[in-house]
Amino acid sequence: MLYLVATPIGNLEDLSYRAVRILQEADIVACEDTRHARILFERYAIRPARLVSYHAHNERARASELADDLRTGANIAVVTDAGTPGISDPAWAIVREAILNGVEVVPVPGACAAIAGLSASGMDTSRFVFEGFLPLKKGRKRRLQAVAEEARTTVIYESPHRIKRLIQELISVCGASRKVAVARELTKHHEEFHRGTLVEVATALDVRFPEAVRGECVVILEGMRGEHADEVSADDISNGDVHDASE
């Protein structure tokens, strides 16, 4: 059986009881960085039977090796440095191998920076799209333009040393008045949100961090039509064109 075990994105108290049990019982724990994983394991006295590395640089080769272990009946738990495996982190290749080999894949849910940031952003959460990290060069302009034209709320991951550049790029394609929230250091001691228009948040980041921004960031951008969300007509409602998100 293959378990995808979500781990804390900052606050080590965010590991579930079930996750601890699975990590204790697994025959193999595959982790993005064994040194990083050991910090969490020591906190919870988790002593894996076997610990192996599984990261972006060895993902395909290690997925094949782990698939062989799964075929022989091993129970494997996959963790990343932070958050849910497979969400902008390694895991997809081993999940595919497991499914192709008829092995059951079990998610053990927990922390996810995208959902944590979105939930507290103040943006419309009824429909959203996850972009992860945008391309650094090739295809970046095209993706930014697609984000600008997206009607749903968009969630983007960005590193601290590129966040100011990203906000300026979004201003150029979305306009200065599009609303945004930037969540920084989620679940950690210095967690903070910057909310407002793109130009307001750009200014706030410059004031807060005159030099380099610190801490990983999640950007939650209002959808293109979100700027006019309050302009729903009575005819739209009476014709059944507007639905509650819970329906």
C-alpha positions in Angstrom: 0.0 0.0 0.0 1.2 3.5 -0.8 0.5 6.3 1.7 0.8 10.0 0.8 1.4 11.6 4.2 1.0 15.4 4.5 3.5 17.0 6.9 3.5 20.4 8.6 4.3 23.5 6.4 5.9 25.2 9.3 4.4 24.5 12.7 5.4 21.0 13.8 2.2 20.7 15.8 0.2 20.3 12.6 1.0 16.6 12.2 -2.0 14.4 12.7 -2.2 11.3 15.0 -2.9 9.2 12.0 0.2 10.5 10.1 2.4 9.6 13.1 1.0 6.1 13.2 1.4 5.5 9.4 5.0 6.8 9.5 5.7 4.5 12.5 4.2 1.4 10.8 5.5 1.8 7.2 8.1 -0.5 5.9 9.7 2.3 4.0 9.4 6.1 4.3 10.4 8.0 1.2 11.1 11.7 1.9 12.3 14.7 -0.1 15.2 15.4 2.3 16.1 12.8 4.9 17.9 15.4 7.1 14.8 17.6 7.1 12.5 14.7 7.8 14.5 13.6 10.8 13.7 16.9 12.6 10.0 16.1 12.4 10.6 12.4 13.2 12.6 13.2 16.3 9.9 15.6 17.6 7.4 12.7 17.5 9.7 9.8 18.3 9.1 8.3 14.9 11.7 5.6 14.0 11.1 4.5 10.4 12.1 0.9 9.5 13.8 2.2 6.4 14.3 5.8 5.2 15.1 6.7 1.6 15.4 9.9 -0.4 12.8 10.8 -3.0 13.1 14.2 -4.6 12.8 16.0 -7.9 16.3 14.9 -9.1 15.8 11.2 -8.6 12.0 11.0 -8.8 11.7 8.7 -11.9 14.5 6.3 -11.0 13.4 6.0 -7.3 9.8 5.6 -8.3 10.7 2.5 -10.3 12.6 1.1 -7.3 9.8 1.9 -4.9 7.3 0.3 -7.3 9.3 -3.0 -7.1 9.0 -2.8 -3.3 5.2 -2.2 -3.5 4.8 -5.2 -5.8 6.4 -7.4 -3.1 3.9 -6.2 -0.6 5.8 -3.4 1.2 3.8 -0.5 2.8 5.4 2.8 1.7 4.8 6.3 3.1 5.8 9.3 1.0 6.4 12.7 2.6 7.8 16.0 1.3 9.7 18.7 3.2 6.5 20.5 3.9 2.8 20.0 3.0 1.0 17.5 0.8 3.0 15.2 -1.4 2.4 15.8 -5.1 1.3 19.4 -4.7 4.3 21.2 -6.3 6.4 18.5 -4.7 7.5 15.0 -5.7 5.0 12.1 -5.6 3.2 12.0 -8.9 5.6 9.4 -10.5 5.3 6.9 -7.6 1.5 7.4 -7.5 1.3 6.6 -11.2 3.5 3.5 -10.8 1.4 2.3 -7.8 -1.8 2.7 -9.8 -0.4 0.9 -12.8 0.6 -2.0 -10.6 -2.8 -2.2 -8.9 -1.5 -1.0 -5.6 -3.9 0.9 -3.4 -3.0 4.6 -2.9 -4.1 6.2 0.4 -4.0 10.0 1.0 -3.3 10.9 4.7 -4.5 14.6 4.5 -3.0 17.5 6.4 -1.3 20.8 5.8 -1.3 22.4 2.3 0.0 25.9 1.9 -2.3 26.6 -1.1 -5.4 25.8 0.9 -4.2 27.4 4.1 -3.5 30.7 2.3 -6.7 30.6 0.2 -8.9 30.0 3.2 -7.7 33.1 5.0 -7.2 35.3 2.0 -10.6 36.9 1.9 -11.0 36.0 -1.8 -13.8 34.1 -3.3 -13.2 30.4 -2.5 -16.1 28.9 -4.3 -14.0 28.4 -7.5 -10.2 28.6 -7.7 -7.3 27.4 -9.8 -3.9 26.3 -8.5 -0.9 27.5 -10.6 1.9 26.4 -8.3 5.2 28.0 -9.3 5.1 29.9 -12.6 7.9 29.2 -15.2 11.0 31.3 -14.6 11.6 32.1 -18.3 10.1 30.0 -21.1 6.4 30.4 -21.2 6.2 32.8 -18.2 4.6 35.7 -20.1 2.0 33.4 -21.6 1.1 32.0 -18.2 0.9 35.4 -16.6 -1.5 36.5 -19.3 -3.6 33.4 -18.7 -3.7 34.2 -15.0 -4.8 37.7 -15.7 -7.7 36.5 -17.8 -8.7 33.7 -15.3 -12.2 34.2 -13.9 -11.6 32.1 -10.9 -9.4 32.9 -7.9 -5.8 31.9 -8.7 -3.3 30.5 -6.1 0.4 30.9 -6.9 3.5 29.8 -5.1 6.5 32.1 -5.1 9.9 32.3 -3.5 10.8 35.3 -1.2 13.4 36.7 -3.6 11.0 36.7 -6.5 7.8 37.8 -4.9 8.2 41.6 -5.5 8.9 40.9 -9.2 5.8 38.7 -9.5 3.6 41.4 -8.0 5.0 44.0 -10.5 4.4 41.6 -13.3 0.8 41.0 -12.2 0.2 44.8 -12.0 1.4 45.0 -15.7 -1.0 42.3 -16.9 -4.0 42.7 -14.4 -3.9 46.4 -13.6 -3.1 48.0 -10.3 -6.6 47.7 -8.9 -6.9 43.9 -9.0 -7.2 42.5 -5.5 -4.6 40.1 -4.1 -3.5 38.6 -0.8 0.1 37.5 -0.1 0.5 35.0 2.7 4.0 34.7 4.1 5.5 32.1 6.6 2.2 30.3 7.0 1.7 28.6 10.4 5.1 29.9 11.6 5.8 32.4 14.3 6.1 35.3 11.8 3.0 34.4 9.7 1.4 37.4 8.1 -1.0 38.4 5.3 -0.8 41.4 3.1 -4.2 42.1 1.5 -5.4 44.8 -0.8 -5.0 45.9 -4.4 -1.9 44.8 -6.3 -0.3 48.3 -6.0 -1.2 48.5 -2.3 0.4 45.1 -1.6 3.5 46.0 -3.7 3.9 49.2 -1.5 3.3 47.2 1.7 6.0 44.7 0.8 8.5 47.5 0.0 7.8 49.1 3.3 7.9 45.8 5.3 11.0 44.5 3.5 13.1 47.4 2.1 15.6 44.8 0.9 14.8 41.1 0.6 11.5 39.5 1.5 11.9 36.6 4.0 9.9 33.4 4.0 8.0 31.4 1.3 4.9 33.1 -0.1 1.5 32.1 -1.3 -0.2 34.6 -3.7 -4.0 34.5 -3.9 -5.2 36.6 -6.9 -8.8 37.8 -7.4 -10.4 36.5 -10.6 -10.9 38.8 -13.6 -14.6 38.9 -13.1 -14.2 39.2 -9.3 -13.8 42.9 -9.7 -17.4 43.0 -10.8 -18.8 40.3 -8.6 -21.2 42.7 -6.9 -22.8 43.7 -10.1 -25.1 40.7 -10.5 -28.5 41.7 -11.8 -31.9 40.7 -10.5 -32.6 39.1 -13.9 -29.6 36.8 -13.5 -30.9 35.6 -10.1 -34.5 35.1 -11.3 -33.3 33.2 -14.3 -31.3 30.8 -12.2 -27.9 31.9 -13.5 -26.5 32.5 -10.1 -26.0 29.5 -7.7 -24.9 29.1 -4.2 -21.5 27.4 -3.9 -22.9 24.7 -1.7 -25.3 23.4 -4.3 
